[in-house]
Amino acid sequence: MATLDGNAVFGAAVRIVHQPQPVALQINDYFGLSGRQALYGGARGREFRVSGVLEGSSLTTLGELESALLSYADGQPHVLVDTLGRVWTNVVFPGEYDPSPMGPRPTAGGWCLPYTLRLVGLV
């Protein structure tokens, strides 16, 4: 189960796609010399694309679940455990959250809201 700081705030049907960012490279060319020189400048973090469905027994409960998820957009680093059980430290939620444009949908047990969001891994 995917969690953020140990809390299962992502809801149901969670999918997390991990995408490392390109590393910093400096490529040098020198006149009169064949070939090139590459200098490694370090890693530049990673992104996580999260999609899921928030589920609540009422619209009020659904709103509370959404507020709990959005409360992590606080600029502080968090610990993410993804759907494969990998632990990622120093993950920030910049607040890029995209709920379904169709809004909440009724279900047999209440209401649901599909969403996507982006998390940024600093290391």
C-alpha positions as CSV (number, residue, x, y, z in Angstrom):
1,M,0.0,0.0,0.0
2,A,1.4,3.4,-1.0
3,T,1.8,5.9,1.9
4,L,3.1,9.4,2.5
5,D,4.8,9.7,6.0
6,G,3.1,6.4,6.9
7,N,-0.4,7.6,6.1
8,A,-2.5,6.0,3.3
9,V,-3.7,9.3,1.9
10,F,-3.7,8.3,-1.8
11,G,-7.0,6.4,-1.7
12,A,-7.8,3.3,-3.8
13,A,-6.5,2.1,-7.2
14,V,-3.2,3.9,-6.6
15,R,-0.6,3.9,-9.4
16,I,2.8,5.6,-8.9
17,V,5.2,6.0,-11.9
18,H,8.7,6.8,-10.9
19,Q,10.8,8.9,-13.4
20,P,14.4,9.8,-12.6
21,Q,15.4,13.2,-13.9
22,P,18.4,13.5,-16.3
23,V,21.8,14.0,-14.5
24,A,23.8,17.1,-14.9
25,L,26.5,16.8,-17.4
26,Q,29.0,19.2,-18.8
27,I,30.4,18.2,-22.2
28,N,33.7,19.8,-23.2
29,D,35.1,19.9,-26.7
30,Y,38.7,21.0,-27.3
31,F,40.0,22.4,-30.6
32,G,42.6,20.1,-32.1
33,L,41.8,17.1,-29.9
34,S,39.6,14.2,-31.0
35,G,36.7,13.2,-28.8
36,R,34.9,14.9,-26.0
37,Q,35.2,15.1,-22.2
38,A,32.1,14.6,-20.0
39,L,32.0,15.9,-16.5
40,Y,29.4,14.4,-14.2
41,G,27.6,17.1,-12.2
42,G,25.4,14.9,-10.0
43,A,21.8,13.7,-10.0
44,R,18.9,16.0,-10.3
45,G,16.2,14.1,-8.4
46,R,13.1,12.4,-9.7
47,E,9.4,12.8,-10.3
48,F,6.5,10.6,-9.2
49,R,3.3,10.7,-11.1
50,V,0.5,9.5,-8.8
51,S,-3.0,8.6,-9.8
52,G,-5.7,7.2,-7.6
53,V,-9.3,7.4,-6.5
54,L,-10.4,9.0,-3.2
55,E,-13.5,7.2,-1.8
56,G,-15.9,8.5,0.9
57,S,-19.3,7.7,2.3
58,S,-20.5,11.2,1.7
59,L,-19.4,14.4,-0.1
60,T,-18.3,15.8,3.2
61,T,-16.0,12.8,3.9
62,L,-14.7,13.0,0.4
63,G,-13.8,16.6,0.9
64,E,-12.0,15.8,4.2
65,L,-10.0,13.1,2.4
66,E,-9.0,15.5,-0.3
67,S,-8.0,18.1,2.3
68,A,-5.9,15.6,4.1
69,L,-4.1,14.8,0.9
70,L,-3.5,18.4,0.0
71,S,-2.2,19.2,3.4
72,Y,1.1,17.6,2.3
73,A,1.7,20.5,0.0
74,D,3.6,22.3,2.8
75,G,7.1,22.6,1.3
76,Q,8.5,20.0,3.7
77,P,10.2,16.8,2.7
78,H,8.2,13.6,3.3
79,V,8.7,9.9,3.1
80,L,7.0,8.1,0.2
81,V,6.4,4.4,0.1
82,D,5.4,3.5,-3.5
83,T,3.2,0.7,-4.8
84,L,6.3,-1.6,-5.1
85,G,7.2,-1.0,-1.5
86,R,10.2,1.1,-2.2
87,V,10.9,3.9,0.3
88,W,11.8,7.3,-1.0
89,T,13.0,10.0,1.4
90,N,13.0,13.8,0.7
91,V,9.9,13.8,-1.4
92,V,8.1,17.2,-1.7
93,F,4.5,17.7,-2.9
94,P,4.5,21.0,-4.8
95,G,0.6,21.1,-4.8
96,E,0.2,20.0,-8.4
97,Y,-3.1,18.2,-8.0
98,D,-5.6,17.5,-10.8
99,P,-9.0,16.1,-9.7
100,S,-11.2,14.6,-12.4
101,P,-12.9,17.4,-14.4
102,M,-16.1,15.4,-14.0
103,G,-16.0,16.0,-10.2
104,P,-17.1,13.5,-7.6
105,R,-19.0,10.5,-8.9
106,P,-21.6,8.4,-7.0
107,T,-20.8,4.8,-6.1
108,A,-22.7,2.0,-4.5
109,G,-21.1,2.9,-1.1
110,G,-20.9,6.7,-1.4
111,W,-18.8,9.0,-3.6
112,C,-15.4,8.8,-5.3
113,L,-13.1,11.3,-6.9
114,P,-10.3,10.2,-9.4
115,Y,-7.2,12.4,-9.4
116,T,-3.6,12.7,-10.5
117,L,-0.8,14.5,-8.8
118,R,2.9,15.1,-9.0
119,L,5.6,14.6,-6.3
120,V,9.2,15.7,-6.6
121,G,12.1,13.6,-5.1
122,L,14.9,15.9,-4.2
123,V,17.6,13.2,-4.3
